[in-house]
Amino acid sequence: MADATGLASLRRYTWWTLTGAVVTVLVLFAAGWLVAGDAPAWARALGGAALAVTVAASVALLHRRLGTAPGHPPTGWPAEGPGRPPTGWPAEGPGRPPTGWLVAGAAGAAVLGAVELGSGEYGRWALAPSVVVAIAATFLPVRGQWWLLGAASAAAAVPGPVVARAAGDGGELYAALFPAGLVLFAGWTVLGPLWAWDVASRLHAARRLSAELAVKDERLRFAGDLHDIQGHHLQVIALKSELAARLAEANPARAAGEMREVRRLAADALRETRELVQGLRRTTLEDEIANATRVLAAADIDARMDVAPAPAGLSTAGRHLLGLVVREATTNVLRHSRAARADVAYRVDGGRARLLVSNDGAAPPADRAGTGLSTLAERLEAAGGDLTWRHDGDRFEVAATLPVALP
Protein backbone atom coordinates (compact mmCIF):
# COMPACT_ATOMS: atom_id res chain seq x y z
CA MET A 1 0.00 0.00 0.00
CA ALA A 2 2.83 2.38 0.87
CA ASP A 3 4.56 1.67 -2.45
CA ALA A 4 1.32 2.25 -4.38
CA THR A 5 0.75 5.50 -2.51
CA GLY A 6 4.28 6.64 -3.29
CA LEU A 7 3.84 5.79 -6.97
CA ALA A 8 0.54 7.68 -7.07
CA SER A 9 2.29 10.69 -5.54
CA LEU A 10 5.05 10.43 -8.15
CA ARG A 11 2.43 10.32 -10.89
CA ARG A 12 0.72 13.45 -9.56
CA TYR A 13 4.05 15.24 -9.26
CA THR A 14 5.08 14.24 -12.80
CA TRP A 15 1.72 15.23 -14.22
CA TRP A 16 1.61 18.64 -12.57
CA THR A 17 5.23 19.57 -13.28
CA LEU A 18 5.28 18.35 -16.87
CA THR A 19 1.82 19.59 -17.80
CA GLY A 20 2.44 22.87 -16.00
CA ALA A 21 5.73 23.39 -17.82
CA VAL A 22 4.19 22.61 -21.23
CA VAL A 23 1.18 24.88 -20.69
CA THR A 24 3.31 27.68 -19.26
CA VAL A 25 5.77 27.63 -22.16
CA LEU A 26 3.05 27.51 -24.80
CA VAL A 27 0.95 30.26 -23.24
CA LEU A 28 3.87 32.46 -22.22
CA PHE A 29 5.57 32.61 -25.59
CA ALA A 30 2.58 32.35 -27.92
CA ALA A 31 0.28 34.62 -25.90
CA GLY A 32 3.05 37.17 -25.64
CA TRP A 33 3.28 37.32 -29.40
CA LEU A 34 -0.53 37.46 -29.77
CA VAL A 35 -0.74 40.44 -27.40
CA ALA A 36 2.38 42.41 -28.26
CA GLY A 37 2.88 41.47 -31.92
CA ASP A 38 1.87 43.59 -34.89
CA ALA A 39 0.04 40.78 -36.70
CA PRO A 40 -3.41 41.56 -38.15
CA ALA A 41 -6.49 40.87 -36.06
CA TRP A 42 -7.53 37.81 -38.07
CA ALA A 43 -4.07 36.26 -37.54
CA ARG A 44 -4.29 36.90 -33.80
CA ALA A 45 -7.78 35.40 -33.59
CA LEU A 46 -6.73 32.35 -35.57
CA GLY A 47 -3.53 31.99 -33.54
CA GLY A 48 -5.45 32.30 -30.25
CA ALA A 49 -7.91 29.58 -31.24
CA ALA A 50 -5.06 27.32 -32.40
CA LEU A 51 -3.22 27.94 -29.13
CA ALA A 52 -6.28 26.97 -27.07
CA VAL A 53 -6.71 23.75 -29.05
CA THR A 54 -3.00 22.91 -28.74
CA VAL A 55 -2.96 23.47 -24.99
CA ALA A 56 -6.12 21.40 -24.42
CA ALA A 57 -4.80 18.56 -26.60
CA SER A 58 -1.42 18.60 -24.84
CA VAL A 59 -3.07 18.32 -21.42
CA ALA A 60 -5.33 15.47 -22.57
CA LEU A 61 -2.46 13.57 -24.19
CA LEU A 62 -0.22 13.88 -21.13
CA HIS A 63 -3.07 12.76 -18.88
CA ARG A 64 -3.62 9.68 -21.03
CA ARG A 65 0.11 8.97 -21.22
CA LEU A 66 0.47 8.94 -17.46
CA GLY A 67 -2.49 6.59 -17.06
CA THR A 68 -4.65 6.42 -13.97
CA ALA A 69 -3.92 4.70 -10.66
CA PRO A 70 -0.77 2.53 -10.46
CA GLY A 71 -1.36 -0.94 -11.83
CA HIS A 72 -4.62 -0.01 -13.61
CA PRO A 73 -5.23 0.64 -17.31
CA PRO A 74 -5.69 4.25 -18.43
CA THR A 75 -9.02 5.84 -19.09
CA GLY A 76 -10.53 4.59 -22.32
CA TRP A 77 -9.20 1.03 -22.26
CA PRO A 78 -11.86 -1.73 -22.25
CA ALA A 79 -12.42 -3.54 -18.97
CA GLU A 80 -11.77 -6.89 -20.62
CA GLY A 81 -11.12 -8.45 -24.00
CA PRO A 82 -8.31 -8.36 -26.55
CA GLY A 83 -7.92 -4.59 -26.32
CA ARG A 84 -7.17 -4.59 -22.62
CA PRO A 85 -3.54 -3.91 -21.66
CA PRO A 86 -1.62 -6.50 -19.61
CA THR A 87 -1.84 -6.56 -15.83
CA GLY A 88 0.55 -4.11 -14.26
CA TRP A 89 -0.01 -1.24 -16.73
CA PRO A 90 1.76 1.14 -17.26
CA ALA A 91 4.83 -1.05 -16.67
CA GLU A 92 4.09 -2.90 -19.90
CA GLY A 93 3.96 0.20 -22.12
CA PRO A 94 2.27 3.55 -22.70
CA GLY A 95 -0.70 2.18 -24.62
CA ARG A 96 -2.44 3.84 -27.55
CA PRO A 97 -2.76 7.64 -27.85
CA PRO A 98 -6.29 9.07 -28.25
CA THR A 99 -6.50 9.71 -31.99
CA GLY A 100 -8.90 12.62 -31.71
CA TRP A 101 -6.75 14.63 -29.34
CA LEU A 102 -3.60 13.76 -31.28
CA VAL A 103 -5.09 15.06 -34.53
CA ALA A 104 -6.48 18.16 -32.81
CA GLY A 105 -3.13 18.93 -31.19
CA ALA A 106 -1.24 18.45 -34.44
CA ALA A 107 -3.69 20.67 -36.33
CA GLY A 108 -3.63 23.38 -33.67
CA ALA A 109 0.17 23.39 -33.51
CA ALA A 110 0.44 23.49 -37.30
CA VAL A 111 -1.95 26.44 -37.59
CA LEU A 112 -0.28 28.35 -34.76
CA GLY A 113 3.16 27.68 -36.20
CA ALA A 114 2.06 28.77 -39.69
CA VAL A 115 0.58 32.04 -38.38
CA GLU A 116 3.74 32.83 -36.41
CA LEU A 117 6.02 31.89 -39.28
CA GLY A 118 4.04 34.08 -41.64
CA SER A 119 4.52 36.96 -39.21
CA GLY A 120 8.29 36.59 -39.31
CA GLU A 121 8.76 34.58 -36.10
CA TYR A 122 11.44 32.29 -37.54
CA GLY A 123 12.36 30.73 -34.19
CA ARG A 124 9.15 30.94 -32.18
CA TRP A 125 6.95 29.24 -34.79
CA ALA A 126 8.40 25.77 -34.06
CA LEU A 127 7.57 25.82 -30.33
CA ALA A 128 4.01 24.44 -30.47
CA PRO A 129 4.78 21.81 -33.15
CA SER A 130 7.86 20.71 -31.16
CA VAL A 131 5.81 20.21 -28.02
CA VAL A 132 3.13 18.18 -29.79
CA VAL A 133 5.75 16.04 -31.57
CA ALA A 134 7.51 15.39 -28.23
CA ILE A 135 4.24 14.36 -26.54
CA ALA A 136 3.34 12.10 -29.47
CA ALA A 137 6.79 10.49 -29.25
CA THR A 138 6.07 9.39 -25.68
CA PHE A 139 3.54 6.87 -26.98
CA LEU A 140 6.17 5.15 -29.15
CA PRO A 141 8.89 2.65 -28.26
CA VAL A 142 12.39 4.04 -27.76
CA ARG A 143 13.54 3.47 -31.32
CA GLY A 144 10.36 5.03 -32.66
CA GLN A 145 10.89 8.06 -30.45
CA TRP A 146 14.34 8.69 -31.91
CA TRP A 147 13.09 8.26 -35.47
CA LEU A 148 10.18 10.66 -34.93
CA LEU A 149 12.29 13.32 -33.23
CA GLY A 150 15.02 13.02 -35.86
CA ALA A 151 12.55 13.31 -38.75
CA ALA A 152 10.71 16.20 -37.09
CA SER A 153 13.99 18.02 -36.40
CA ALA A 154 15.05 17.67 -40.03
CA ALA A 155 11.65 18.84 -41.23
CA ALA A 156 11.66 21.82 -38.87
CA ALA A 157 14.86 23.12 -40.48
CA VAL A 158 13.17 23.65 -43.86
CA PRO A 159 10.23 26.14 -43.58
CA GLY A 160 12.10 28.93 -41.81
CA PRO A 161 14.86 29.49 -44.39
CA VAL A 162 12.36 29.20 -47.25
CA VAL A 163 10.04 31.87 -45.81
CA ALA A 164 12.94 34.10 -44.72
CA ARG A 165 14.49 34.01 -48.17
CA ALA A 166 11.16 34.63 -49.87
CA ALA A 167 10.53 37.62 -47.60
CA GLY A 168 14.08 38.88 -47.97
CA ASP A 169 14.56 39.04 -44.20
CA GLY A 170 17.86 37.14 -44.08
CA GLY A 171 18.91 35.02 -41.13
CA GLU A 172 18.42 31.74 -42.96
CA LEU A 173 20.94 29.91 -40.73
CA TYR A 174 19.10 30.92 -37.56
CA ALA A 175 15.75 30.04 -39.16
CA ALA A 176 17.07 26.56 -39.94
CA LEU A 177 19.02 25.65 -36.81
CA PHE A 178 16.87 27.09 -34.03
CA PRO A 179 13.64 25.21 -34.89
CA ALA A 180 15.59 21.95 -35.39
CA GLY A 181 17.25 22.33 -32.01
CA LEU A 182 13.93 23.31 -30.45
CA VAL A 183 12.40 19.96 -31.51
CA LEU A 184 15.24 18.02 -29.87
CA PHE A 185 15.11 20.17 -26.73
CA ALA A 186 11.34 19.70 -26.39
CA GLY A 187 11.77 15.95 -26.81
CA TRP A 188 14.44 15.83 -24.11
CA THR A 189 12.33 17.97 -21.75
CA VAL A 190 9.14 15.92 -22.17
CA LEU A 191 10.61 12.42 -22.45
CA GLY A 192 12.90 12.74 -19.42
CA PRO A 193 10.23 12.94 -16.68
CA LEU A 194 8.08 10.33 -18.43
CA TRP A 195 11.05 7.97 -18.63
CA ALA A 196 11.49 8.31 -14.86
CA TRP A 197 7.78 7.59 -14.39
CA ASP A 198 8.02 4.49 -16.58
CA VAL A 199 11.01 3.18 -14.64
CA ALA A 200 9.21 3.70 -11.33
CA SER A 201 6.11 1.95 -12.69
CA ARG A 202 8.14 -1.03 -13.87
CA LEU A 203 9.89 -1.30 -10.52
CA HIS A 204 6.53 -1.22 -8.77
CA ALA A 205 5.17 -3.94 -11.05
CA ALA A 206 8.32 -6.03 -10.56
CA ARG A 207 8.08 -5.71 -6.78
CA ARG A 208 4.43 -6.75 -6.86
CA LEU A 209 5.26 -9.70 -9.12
CA SER A 210 8.06 -10.73 -6.75
CA ALA A 211 5.62 -10.70 -3.84
CA GLU A 212 3.13 -12.80 -5.82
CA LEU A 213 5.85 -15.33 -6.70
CA ALA A 214 6.90 -15.53 -3.06
CA VAL A 215 3.30 -16.35 -2.10
CA LYS A 216 3.11 -18.99 -4.82
CA ASP A 217 6.41 -20.52 -3.71
CA GLU A 218 5.13 -20.72 -0.15
CA ARG A 219 1.94 -22.38 -1.38
CA LEU A 220 3.99 -24.94 -3.31
CA ARG A 221 6.14 -25.60 -0.25
CA PHE A 222 3.04 -26.06 1.88
CA ALA A 223 1.51 -28.39 -0.72
CA GLY A 224 4.71 -30.42 -0.83
CA ASP A 225 4.84 -30.78 2.95
CA LEU A 226 1.16 -31.69 3.06
CA HIS A 227 1.76 -34.31 0.35
CA ASP A 228 4.63 -35.75 2.39
CA ILE A 229 2.52 -36.01 5.54
CA GLN A 230 -0.69 -37.31 4.05
CA GLY A 231 0.89 -39.53 1.41
CA HIS A 232 3.17 -41.27 3.88
CA HIS A 233 0.57 -41.84 6.58
CA LEU A 234 -2.16 -42.87 4.16
CA GLN A 235 0.14 -45.37 2.50
CA VAL A 236 1.00 -46.97 5.84
CA ILE A 237 -2.66 -46.89 6.94
CA ALA A 238 -3.70 -48.65 3.73
CA LEU A 239 -0.99 -51.27 4.23
CA LYS A 240 -1.91 -51.98 7.84
CA SER A 241 -5.65 -52.00 7.07
CA GLU A 242 -5.06 -54.61 4.37
CA LEU A 243 -2.97 -56.65 6.79
CA ALA A 244 -5.65 -56.41 9.48
CA ALA A 245 -8.30 -57.55 7.00
CA ARG A 246 -6.25 -60.65 6.18
CA LEU A 247 -5.66 -61.41 9.87
CA ALA A 248 -9.24 -60.78 10.99
CA GLU A 249 -10.18 -64.49 10.95
CA ALA A 250 -6.82 -66.20 11.40
CA ASN A 251 -5.43 -64.00 14.19
CA PRO A 252 -8.06 -61.59 15.60
CA ALA A 253 -5.75 -60.35 18.36
CA ARG A 254 -3.04 -59.25 15.94
CA ALA A 255 -5.68 -57.76 13.61
CA ALA A 256 -6.97 -55.69 16.50
CA GLY A 257 -3.42 -54.55 17.22
CA GLU A 258 -2.94 -53.50 13.62
CA MET A 259 -6.17 -51.51 13.70
CA ARG A 260 -5.02 -49.77 16.88
CA GLU A 261 -1.87 -48.89 15.01
CA VAL A 262 -4.02 -47.55 12.14
CA ARG A 263 -5.90 -45.37 14.61
CA ARG A 264 -2.60 -44.08 16.01
CA LEU A 265 -1.31 -43.30 12.53
CA ALA A 266 -4.52 -41.45 11.65
CA ALA A 267 -4.19 -39.41 14.85
CA ASP A 268 -0.53 -38.66 14.02
CA ALA A 269 -1.50 -37.55 10.51
CA LEU A 270 -4.17 -35.23 11.92
CA ARG A 271 -1.78 -33.81 14.51
CA GLU A 272 1.01 -33.23 12.00
CA THR A 273 -1.40 -31.61 9.56
CA ARG A 274 -2.53 -29.19 12.27
CA GLU A 275 1.09 -28.45 13.16
CA LEU A 276 1.88 -27.83 9.51
CA VAL A 277 -1.00 -25.36 9.22
CA GLN A 278 0.22 -23.61 12.35
CA GLY A 279 3.79 -23.56 11.05
CA LEU A 280 5.13 -25.62 13.95
CA ARG A 281 6.00 -28.94 12.35
CA ARG A 282 9.65 -29.74 11.66
CA THR A 283 10.60 -33.21 10.44
CA THR A 284 14.00 -34.42 11.67
CA LEU A 285 16.33 -37.03 10.25
CA GLU A 286 16.47 -39.00 13.49
CA ASP A 287 12.68 -39.19 13.84
CA GLU A 288 12.18 -40.26 10.22
CA ILE A 289 14.85 -42.97 10.41
CA ALA A 290 13.21 -44.38 13.57
CA ASN A 291 9.81 -44.16 11.92
CA ALA A 292 11.10 -45.87 8.75
CA THR A 293 12.45 -48.73 10.85
CA ARG A 294 9.08 -49.34 12.48
CA VAL A 295 7.06 -48.95 9.26
CA LEU A 296 9.28 -51.22 7.16
CA ALA A 297 9.37 -53.85 9.87
CA ALA A 298 5.58 -53.76 10.11
CA ALA A 299 5.48 -54.46 6.35
CA ASP A 300 7.72 -57.53 6.86
CA ILE A 301 10.65 -55.80 5.17
CA ASP A 302 14.12 -56.44 6.55
CA ALA A 303 15.20 -52.87 7.36
CA ARG A 304 18.92 -52.44 8.02
CA MET A 305 20.23 -49.11 9.30
CA ASP A 306 23.85 -47.98 9.10
CA VAL A 307 23.48 -44.57 10.64
CA ALA A 308 26.22 -42.42 12.14
CA PRO A 309 25.29 -39.86 14.80
CA ALA A 310 24.21 -36.54 13.35
CA PRO A 311 27.05 -34.01 13.66
CA ALA A 312 26.62 -31.06 15.94
CA GLY A 313 27.08 -28.70 12.98
CA LEU A 314 24.18 -30.12 10.95
CA SER A 315 21.50 -27.47 11.09
CA THR A 316 17.84 -28.00 11.89
CA ALA A 317 17.01 -27.18 8.28
CA GLY A 318 19.48 -29.83 7.11
CA ARG A 319 18.00 -32.49 9.37
CA HIS A 320 14.55 -31.50 8.16
CA LEU A 321 15.46 -31.88 4.47
CA LEU A 322 17.20 -35.23 4.97
CA GLY A 323 14.26 -36.40 7.07
CA LEU A 324 11.95 -35.60 4.17
CA VAL A 325 14.18 -37.68 1.88
CA VAL A 326 13.95 -40.66 4.24
CA ARG A 327 10.18 -40.26 4.45
CA GLU A 328 9.73 -40.05 0.67
CA ALA A 329 12.06 -42.98 0.05
CA THR A 330 10.22 -45.11 2.64
CA THR A 331 6.87 -44.24 1.06
CA ASN A 332 8.24 -45.26 -2.35
CA VAL A 333 9.44 -48.60 -0.94
CA LEU A 334 5.93 -49.32 0.33
CA ARG A 335 4.12 -48.00 -2.72
CA HIS A 336 6.29 -49.01 -5.65
CA SER A 337 8.02 -52.22 -4.66
CA ARG A 338 7.64 -55.67 -3.22
CA ALA A 339 10.79 -55.33 -1.22
CA ALA A 340 12.17 -57.99 1.06
CA ARG A 341 15.07 -55.80 2.23
CA ALA A 342 15.76 -52.08 2.55
CA ASP A 343 18.98 -50.36 3.61
CA VAL A 344 19.47 -46.89 5.01
CA ALA A 345 23.04 -45.55 5.29
CA TYR A 346 23.98 -42.17 6.67
CA ARG A 347 27.39 -40.64 7.31
CA VAL A 348 29.27 -37.34 7.22
CA ASP A 349 32.28 -37.07 4.95
CA GLY A 350 34.24 -33.99 3.92
CA GLY A 351 31.81 -31.53 5.45
CA ARG A 352 28.82 -33.06 3.64
CA ALA A 353 26.06 -35.26 5.02
CA ARG A 354 25.43 -38.27 2.76
CA LEU A 355 22.28 -40.35 2.84
CA LEU A 356 21.59 -43.52 0.83
CA VAL A 357 18.31 -45.44 0.85
CA SER A 358 18.05 -48.59 -1.28
CA ASN A 359 15.68 -51.52 -1.63
CA ASP A 360 15.13 -54.62 -3.73
CA GLY A 361 11.94 -55.77 -5.40
CA ALA A 362 11.52 -52.44 -7.18
CA ALA A 363 8.82 -52.08 -9.82
CA PRO A 364 9.78 -51.19 -13.41
CA PRO A 365 10.61 -47.49 -13.88
CA ALA A 366 7.45 -46.83 -15.92
CA ASP A 367 5.33 -47.75 -12.93
CA ARG A 368 7.04 -45.33 -10.59
CA ALA A 369 4.66 -42.37 -10.49
CA GLY A 370 4.74 -39.17 -8.44
CA THR A 371 6.77 -36.00 -8.18
CA GLY A 372 7.93 -36.22 -4.57
CA LEU A 373 11.60 -36.93 -5.40
CA SER A 374 11.68 -34.24 -8.09
CA THR A 375 10.32 -31.67 -5.66
CA LEU A 376 12.83 -32.68 -2.99
CA ALA A 377 15.66 -32.54 -5.53
CA GLU A 378 14.82 -28.88 -6.21
CA ARG A 379 14.79 -28.09 -2.48
CA LEU A 380 18.14 -29.81 -1.85
CA GLU A 381 19.69 -28.11 -4.85
CA ALA A 382 18.56 -24.73 -3.53
CA ALA A 383 20.27 -25.60 -0.23
CA GLY A 384 23.56 -26.46 -1.93
CA GLY A 385 23.04 -30.23 -2.02
CA ASP A 386 21.77 -32.73 -4.52
CA LEU A 387 19.38 -35.66 -4.75
CA THR A 388 19.70 -38.48 -7.29
CA TRP A 389 17.98 -41.79 -7.82
CA ARG A 390 18.60 -44.74 -10.10
CA HIS A 391 16.93 -48.00 -11.04
CA ASP A 392 19.22 -51.02 -11.51
CA GLY A 393 17.42 -54.27 -12.16
CA ASP A 394 15.12 -54.84 -9.23
CA ARG A 395 17.04 -52.42 -7.00
CA PHE A 396 16.20 -48.78 -6.50
CA GLU A 397 18.55 -46.30 -4.79
CA VAL A 398 18.02 -42.76 -3.57
CA ALA A 399 21.16 -40.76 -2.71
CA ALA A 400 21.20 -37.33 -1.10
CA THR A 401 24.06 -35.07 -0.09
CA LEU A 402 23.88 -31.79 1.81
CA PRO A 403 26.48 -29.42 3.28
CA VAL A 404 26.73 -29.78 7.03
CA ALA A 405 26.55 -25.99 7.32
CA LEU A 406 23.74 -24.84 5.02
CA PRO A 407 24.22 -21.52 3.19
C-alpha positions in Angstrom: 0.0 0.0 0.0 2.8 2.4 0.9 4.6 1.7 -2.5 1.3 2.2 -4.4 0.7 5.5 -2.5 4.3 6.6 -3.3 3.8 5.8 -7.0 0.5 7.7 -7.1 2.3 10.7 -5.5 5.1 10.4 -8.2 2.4 10.3 -10.9 0.7 13.5 -9.6 4.1 15.2 -9.3 5.1 14.2 -12.8 1.7 15.2 -14.2 1.6 18.6 -12.6 5.2 19.6 -13.3 5.3 18.3 -16.9 1.8 19.6 -17.8 2.4 22.9 -16.0 5.7 23.4 -17.8 4.2 22.6 -21.2 1.2 24.9 -20.7 3.3 27.7 -19.3 5.8 27.6 -22.2 3.0 27.5 -24.8 1.0 30.3 -23.2 3.9 32.5 -22.2 5.6 32.6 -25.6 2.6 32.3 -27.9 0.3 34.6 -25.9 3.1 37.2 -25.6 3.3 37.3 -29.4 -0.5 37.5 -29.8 -0.7 40.4 -27.4 2.4 42.4 -28.3 2.9 41.5 -31.9 1.9 43.6 -34.9 0.0 40.8 -36.7 -3.4 41.6 -38.2 -6.5 40.9 -36.1 -7.5 37.8 -38.1 -4.1 36.3 -37.5 -4.3 36.9 -33.8 -7.8 35.4 -33.6 -6.7 32.4 -35.6 -3.5 32.0 -33.5 -5.4 32.3 -30.3 -7.9 29.6 -31.2 -5.1 27.3 -32.4 -3.2 27.9 -29.1 -6.3 27.0 -27.1 -6.7 23.7 -29.1 -3.0 22.9 -28.7 -3.0 23.5 -25.0 -6.1 21.4 -24.4 -4.8 18.6 -26.6 -1.4 18.6 -24.8 -3.1 18.3 -21.4 -5.3 15.5 -22.6 -2.5 13.6 -24.2 -0.2 13.9 -21.1 -3.1 12.8 -18.9 -3.6 9.7 -21.0 0.1 9.0 -21.2 0.5 8.9 -17.5 -2.5 6.6 -17.1 -4.7 6.4 -14.0 -3.9 4.7 -10.7 -0.8 2.5 -10.5 -1.4 -0.9 -11.8 -4.6 0.0 -13.6 -5.2 0.6 -17.3 -5.7 4.3 -18.4 -9.0 5.8 -19.1 -10.5 4.6 -22.3 -9.2 1.0 -22.3 -11.9 -1.7 -22.3 -12.4 -3.5 -19.0 -11.8 -6.9 -20.6 -11.1 -8.4 -24.0 -8.3 -8.4 -26.6 -7.9 -4.6 -26.3 -7.2 -4.6 -22.6 -3.5 -3.9 -21.7 -1.6 -6.5 -19.6 -1.8 -6.6 -15.8 0.5 -4.1 -14.3 0.0 -1.2 -16.7 1.8 1.1 -17.3 4.8 -1.0 -16.7 4.1 -2.9 -19.9 4.0 0.2 -22.1 2.3 3.5 -22.7 -0.7 2.2 -24.6 -2.4 3.8 -27.6 -2.8 7.6 -27.9 -6.3 9.1 -28.3 -6.5 9.7 -32.0 -8.9 12.6 -31.7 -6.7 14.6 -29.3 -3.6 13.8 -31.3 -5.1 15.1 -34.5 -6.5 18.2 -32.8 -3.1 18.9 -31.2 -1.2 18.4 -34.4 -3.7 20.7 -36.3 -3.6 23.4 -33.7 0.2 23.4 -33.5 0.4 23.5 -37.3 -2.0 26.4 -37.6 -0.3 28.3 -34.8 3.2 27.7 -36.2 2.1 28.8 -39.7 0.6 32.0 -38.4 3.7 32.8 -36.4 6.0 31.9 -39.3 4.0 34.1 -41.6 4.5 37.0 -39.2 8.3 36.6 -39.3 8.8 34.6 -36.1 11.4 32.3 -37.5 12.4 30.7 -34.2 9.1 30.9 -32.2 7.0 29.2 -34.8 8.4 25.8 -34.1 7.6 25.8 -30.3 4.0 24.4 -30.5 4.8 21.8 -33.2 7.9 20.7 -31.2 5.8 20.2 -28.0 3.1 18.2 -29.8 5.7 16.0 -31.6 7.5 15.4 -28.2 4.2 14.4 -26.5 3.3 12.1 -29.5 6.8 10.5 -29.2 6.1 9.4 -25.7 3.5 6.9 -27.0 6.2 5.2 -29.2 8.9 2.6 -28.3 12.4 4.0 -27.8 13.5 3.5 -31.3 10.4 5.0 -32.7 10.9 8.1 -30.4 14.3 8.7 -31.9 13.1 8.3 -35.5 10.2 10.7 -34.9 12.3 13.3 -33.2 15.0 13.0 -35.9 12.6 13.3 -38.7 10.7 16.2 -37.1 14.0 18.0 -36.4 15.0 17.7 -40.0 11.6 18.8 -41.2 11.7 21.8 -38.9 14.9 23.1 -40.5 13.2 23.6 -43.9 10.2 26.1 -43.6 12.1 28.9 -41.8 14.9 29.5 -44.4 12.4 29.2 -47.2 10.0 31.9 -45.8 12.9 34.1 -44.7 14.5 34.0 -48.2 11.2 34.6 -49.9 10.5 37.6 -47.6 14.1 38.9 -48.0 14.6 39.0 -44.2 17.9 37.1 -44.1 18.9 35.0 -41.1 18.4 31.7 -43.0 20.9 29.9 -40.7 19.1 30.9 -37.6 15.7 30.0 -39.2 17.1 26.6 -39.9 19.0 25.6 -36.8 16.9 27.1 -34.0 13.6 25.2 -34.9 15.6 22.0 -35.4 17.2 22.3 -32.0 13.9 23.3 -30.4 12.4 20.0 -31.5 15.2 18.0 -29.9 15.1 20.2 -26.7 11.3 19.7 -26.4 11.8 16.0 -26.8 14.4 15.8 -24.1 12.3 18.0 -21.7 9.1 15.9 -22.2 10.6 12.4 -22.4 12.9 12.7 -19.4 10.2 12.9 -16.7 8.1 10.3 -18.4 11.1 8.0 -18.6 11.5 8.3 -14.9 7.8 7.6 -14.4 8.0 4.5 -16.6 11.0 3.2 -14.6 9.2 3.7 -11.3 6.1 2.0 -12.7 8.1 -1.0 -13.9 9.9 -1.3 -10.5 6.5 -1.2 -8.8 5.2 -3.9 -11.1 8.3 -6.0 -10.6 8.1 -5.7 -6.8 4.4 -6.7 -6.9 5.3 -9.7 -9.1 8.1 -10.7 -6.8 5.6 -10.7 -3.8 3.1 -12.8 -5.8 5.9 -15.3 -6.7 6.9 -15.5 -3.1 3.3 -16.3 -2.1 3.1 -19.0 -4.8 6.4 -20.5 -3.7 5.1 -20.7 -0.2 1.9 -22.4 -1.4 4.0 -24.9 -3.3 6.1 -25.6 -0.2 3.0 -26.1 1.9 1.5 -28.4 -0.7 4.7 -30.4 -0.8 4.8 -30.8 3.0 1.2 -31.7 3.1 1.8 -34.3 0.4 4.6 -35.7 2.4 2.5 -36.0 5.5 -0.7 -37.3 4.1 0.9 -39.5 1.4 3.2 -41.3 3.9 0.6 -41.8 6.6 -2.2 -42.9 4.2 0.1 -45.4 2.5 1.0 -47.0 5.8 -2.7 -46.9 6.9 -3.7 -48.7 3.7 -1.0 -51.3 4.2 -1.9 -52.0 7.8 -5.6 -52.0 7.1 -5.1 -54.6 4.4 -3.0 -56.7 6.8 -5.6 -56.4 9.5 -8.3 -57.5 7.0 -6.2 -60.6 6.2 -5.7 -61.4 9.9 -9.2 -60.8 11.0 -10.2 -64.5 10.9 -6.8 -66.2 11.4 -5.4 -64.0 14.2 -8.1 -61.6 15.6 -5.8 -60.4 18.4 -3.0 -59.3 15.9 -5.7 -57.8 13.6 -7.0 -55.7 16.5 -3.4 -54.6 17.2 -2.9 -53.5 13.6 -6.2 -51.5 13.7 -5.0 -49.8 16.9 -1.9 -48.9 15.0 -4.0 -47.5 12.1 -5.9 -45.4 14.6 -2.6 -44.1 16.0 -1.3 -43.3 12.5 -4.5 -41.4 11.6 -4.2 -39.4 14.9 -0.5 -38.7 14.0 -1.5 -37.6 10.5 -4.2 -35.2 11.9 -1.8 -33.8 14.5 1.0 -33.2 12.0 -1.4 -31.6 9.6 -2.5 -29.2 12.3 1.1 -28.4 13.2 1.9 -27.8 9.5 -1.0 -25.4 9.2 0.2 -23.6 12.4 3.8 -23.6 11.0 5.1 -25.6 13.9 6.0 -28.9 12.4 9.6 -29.7 11.7 10.6 -33.2 10.4 14.0 -34.4 11.7 16.3 -37.0 10.2 16.5 -39.0 13.5 12.7 -39.2 13.8 12.2 -40.3 10.2 14.8 -43.0 10.4 13.2 -44.4 13.6 9.8 -44.2 11.9 11.1 -45.9 8.8 12.4 -48.7 10.9 9.1 -49.3 12.5 7.1 -49.0 9.3 9.3 -51.2 7.2 9.4 -53.9 9.9 5.6 -53.8 10.1 5.5 -54.5 6.4 7.7 -57.5 6.9 10.6 -55.8 5.2 14.1 -56.4 6.6 15.2 -52.9 7.4 18.9 -52.4 8.0 20.2 -49.1 9.3 23.9 -48.0 9.1 23.5 -44.6 10.6 26.2 -42.4 12.1 25.3 -39.9 14.8 24.2 -36.5 13.4 27.1 -34.0 13.7 26.6 -31.1 15.9 27.1 -28.7 13.0 24.2 -30.1 11.0 21.5 -27.5 11.1 17.8 -28.0 11.9 17.0 -27.2 8.3 19.5 -29.8 7.1 18.0 -32.5 9.4 14.6 -31.5 8.2 15.5 -31.9 4.5 17.2 -35.2 5.0 14.3 -36.4 7.1 11.9 -35.6 4.2 14.2 -37.7 1.9 14.0 -40.7 4.2 10.2 -40.3 4.5 9.7 -40.0 0.7 12.1 -43.0 0.0 10.2 -45.1 2.6 6.9 -44.2 1.1 8.2 -45.3 -2.3 9.4 -48.6 -0.9 5.9 -49.3 0.3 4.1 -48.0 -2.7 6.3 -49.0 -5.7 8.0 -52.2 -4.7 7.6 -55.7 -3.2 10.8 -55.3 -1.2 12.2 -58.0 1.1 15.1 -55.8 2.2 15.8 -52.1 2.6 19.0 -50.4 3.6 19.5 -46.9 5.0 23.0 -45.6 5.3 24.0 -42.2 6.7 27.4 -40.6 7.3 29.3 -37.3 7.2 32.3 -37.1 5.0 34.2 -34.0 3.9 31.8 -31.5 5.4 28.8 -33.1 3.6 26.1 -35.3 5.0 25.4 -38.3 2.8 22.3 -40.4 2.8 21.6 -43.5 0.8 18.3 -45.4 0.9 18.1 -48.6 -1.3 15.7 -51.5 -1.6 15.1 -54.6 -3.7 11.9 -55.8 -5.4 11.5 -52.4 -7.2 8.8 -52.1 -9.8 9.8 -51.2 -13.4 10.6 -47.5 -13.9 7.4 -46.8 -15.9 5.3 -47.8 -12.9 7.0 -45.3 -10.6 4.7 -42.4 -10.5 4.7 -39.2 -8.4 6.8 -36.0 -8.2 7.9 -36.2 -4.6 11.6 -36.9 -5.4 11.7 -34.2 -8.1 10.3 -31.7 -5.7 12.8 -32.7 -3.0 15.7 -32.5 -5.5 14.8 -28.9 -6.2 14.8 -28.1 -2.5 18.1 -29.8 -1.8 19.7 -28.1 -4.9 18.6 -24.7 -3.5 20.3 -25.6 -0.2 23.6 -26.5 -1.9 23.0 -30.2 -2.0 21.8 -32.7 -4.5 19.4 -35.7 -4.8 19.7 -38.5 -7.3 18.0 -41.8 -7.8 18.6 -44.7 -10.1 16.9 -48.0 -11.0 19.2 -51.0 -11.5 17.4 -54.3 -12.2 15.1 -54.8 -9.2 17.0 -52.4 -7.0 16.2 -48.8 -6.5 18.6 -46.3 -4.8 18.0 -42.8 -3.6 21.2 -40.8 -2.7 21.2 -37.3 -1.1 24.1 -35.1 -0.1 23.9 -31.8 1.8 26.5 -29.4 3.3 26.7 -29.8 7.0 26.6 -26.0 7.3 23.7 -24.8 5.0 24.2 -21.5 3.2 
